[in-house]
Amino acid sequence: MKTKLNKIYHRYFSEIMTGILASLLIITGLLIFGIWNSTNQRENIRQTTQGKLDIIRNEQSEMRTDLMVKSDSIEISLREKLDNINKK
């Protein structure tokens, strides 16, 4: 029995080793691809989040500008009304 296994082992040694090496290469490739893909997804999420934050900041800045303009116009209007009242 042992001699039969020895003969099979020696006869198919190169095929067995080739299969093991091919399996290791495939597993390594899948691991590298998985790590690269997760890193890429993380970067895409970060860029998307950063873009959304930029949009929100721009909207807030526009709202502040609008509020400042409105408050200035209200202040001018009130001053004109006070001036009209004081003139009378």
Order of alpha helices (4+ residues) and beta strands (2+ residues): alpha-alpha
